[in-house]
C-alpha cells in the first residue's frame, strides 16, 4: 500500500469527491463498457459494446455509471 491508500482506508464518513472516479472522463474501451453493463466479456458482448460506443460515444458509458 502507498501513503494515499493508508490514509483513505482509515477515513471515516463519506468518500470525498476528489477520490471518486465515475463516468467517462478518461478513455475507455469496449471491454470497459461490457464490464460496466454487468455482462461477461464475450465476442458478442464486445461487438455490442463497439456498436453502442459508435452510436452514443462517451454517453454509452455515462448511461451505465452513477
LINURJO-V462944 format. One record per pair of residues at least 24 apart in sequence whose C-alpha atoms are under 10 Angstrom apart, sorted by the first residue. I is the first residue (numbers start at 1). J is the second residue. Records with the same first field share a line. If there is no record, write none. Layout:
BEGIN
I->J ; J
END
This chain:
BEGIN
21->66
22->61 ; 62 ; 64 ; 65 ; 66
23->58 ; 59 ; 60 ; 61 ; 62 ; 63 ; 64 ; 65 ; 66
24->57 ; 58 ; 59 ; 60 ; 61 ; 62 ; 63 ; 65
25->58 ; 61 ; 62
26->58
27->58
28->53 ; 58 ; 61
29->53 ; 61
30->61
32->61
33->60 ; 61 ; 62 ; 64 ; 65
34->61
36->61 ; 62 ; 63 ; 64 ; 65
37->61 ; 63 ; 64 ; 65
38->64
END
